[in-house]
Amino acid sequence: MTLVSVAASGVTIAMFLSQLSVVPQLKQARRTKVAVPVLQFLMSFLSSVLWLKYGLLKGDGTIAAVNATGVVVALIIVVEFWRHADGAGARARVEAKALGTVVLGVVLVSYVDRSRDPVAVDVFSLACCAMSLLFLAAPLGQIGNVVRRRDASVLLPSVAALAFANNVLWAVYGHIHADPYMTLPNGVGALFCLLQLSLIAYYGRAAAAAASAASAGAMHDSPLDDALAVAAGSGGGVAVAVESVPMAELAHRS
């Protein structure tokens, strides 16, 4: 393994593991009747499955191993969502969303496995890129809010910086291996993260600072915020989108 692959793998696995910080928060969310969105973690699971298969198709053990970690972490989190769901109805909704995600993953993986057409690999690779670019669109709404409010408290600088490093490393990795399906989405992801860091530097995070000082308020960097912020991103080959979800907004998402 090269230095780039080791660094990229380490950063990505760290981002995956950081998502586990949502698990102890689920009990608190159930107790306070706050609805924590499971969809982001299901999308993280699907993305990891697709990129795991991509790594196996390309014979790239680095991509496969990193995303295998992502699959395991996402499964643990989704199971915890189900365990801590408030009532049979909530559990049924988690089950339905999980089933839909698994079916979509099986369809895509089966397609590339069963097809005898070499173009199928390219189509599957484009699907992986589309998943990455879909995540990249996640923070666009928050960026609009930042500009309107002239405050970047909804963006987490630590997560944005880590995601920037992650995307740059995987873009370089893709360039070294002449793999445009990795270089393109991660290059775009790096630009988006750089934009968010620029907004944080320009507008500041006055609201978050005030909330932290008062130990209250809707915007703060809780472990749950951090976990949700990195859930949209996955491992090798996946451009990481960064989105902070303030606690006050969680009750309105599903």
Summary of the structure (lengths in Angstrom):
residues: 254
radius of gyration: 18.1
end to end distance: 40.5
largest distance: 61.7
contacts: 878
relative contact order: 0.18
helix: 76%
strand: 0%
